[in-house]
Amino acid sequence: MEETHHSKACISRIRVKVYAAMEKGRSRDIAQAMETGIRRHSSNYIVEKVDMLSYDRPDADIAVFYGLMRPVLNGYRNAGKPAIFIDLGY
């Protein structure tokens, strides 16, 4: 978490990575919607949208992704960090 100092208060900001399969239109669109929603509902988050192919290790506080991305899911789970997996119902 990154700390921001405002006067005497110290606010921790949570780093969120939104992973997407950038070559797939639906994945890009859903990731964009998730990023927009996170930003809209709180300023306590630092949000970064990244291509799932760039995943190396769990380097954020929370992972959010559309579609089953096993390396991301398992990496965050093994590090004891939240991983939010979103899928669409059919």
C-alpha positions in Angstrom: 0.0 0.0 0.0 1.2 3.5 -0.7 0.7 6.1 1.9 -0.5 9.7 1.2 -0.1 12.4 3.8 -2.8 15.1 4.0 -2.2 17.6 6.8 -1.9 15.3 9.9 -3.8 12.3 8.6 -2.1 9.5 6.8 -4.2 7.6 4.3 -3.1 4.3 2.8 -4.0 3.8 -0.8 -4.6 0.3 -2.1 -2.8 -0.7 -5.3 -5.2 -2.6 -7.7 -4.1 -4.2 -10.9 -6.8 -4.9 -13.5 -5.5 -7.7 -15.8 -6.9 -8.1 -19.3 -6.2 -10.2 -22.4 -5.6 -7.1 -24.5 -5.9 -9.0 -27.8 -9.5 -9.9 -27.0 -12.1 -7.2 -27.4 -14.5 -8.4 -24.6 -11.6 -8.8 -22.1 -10.4 -5.3 -22.9 -14.0 -3.9 -22.6 -14.7 -5.6 -19.3 -11.3 -4.6 -17.9 -12.0 -1.0 -18.8 -15.4 -1.1 -17.1 -13.8 -2.6 -14.0 -11.1 0.1 -13.9 -13.7 2.8 -14.4 -15.9 1.4 -11.6 -13.0 1.2 -9.1 -11.9 4.8 -9.9 -15.5 6.1 -9.7 -16.2 4.6 -6.3 -13.1 5.5 -4.3 -10.1 7.6 -4.4 -8.3 5.3 -2.0 -7.2 3.1 -4.9 -4.3 3.3 -7.3 -5.6 1.5 -10.3 -3.5 0.2 -13.2 -4.8 -1.8 -16.2 -2.2 -4.2 -17.6 -2.0 -7.0 -20.2 -2.2 -10.4 -18.5 0.8 -11.5 -20.6 2.9 -9.1 -18.6 2.1 -10.9 -15.3 5.3 -11.9 -13.5 4.4 -11.9 -9.8 1.7 -10.5 -7.5 3.0 -6.9 -7.3 -0.2 -5.1 -6.3 -2.5 -5.4 -3.2 -5.4 -6.7 -5.2 -5.8 -8.4 -8.6 -9.0 -8.0 -10.6 -9.5 -9.9 -13.9 -12.1 -11.1 -16.4 -11.9 -14.8 -17.4 -9.9 -17.4 -15.7 -6.2 -16.3 -15.6 -4.7 -19.2 -13.6 -1.2 -17.7 -13.2 -2.7 -14.5 -11.8 -5.2 -16.3 -9.6 -2.7 -18.8 -8.2 0.1 -16.2 -7.7 -2.1 -13.8 -5.7 -3.7 -16.6 -3.8 -0.2 -18.1 -2.9 0.9 -14.7 -1.8 -2.1 -14.3 0.5 -3.5 -11.4 -1.5 -7.1 -11.0 -2.9 -7.7 -12.0 -6.5 -11.2 -11.0 -7.9 -12.2 -13.2 -10.8 -15.1 -11.9 -12.8 -17.0 -13.8 -15.5 -20.1 -13.2 -17.5 -23.1 -15.5 -17.2 -24.6 -17.0 -20.3 
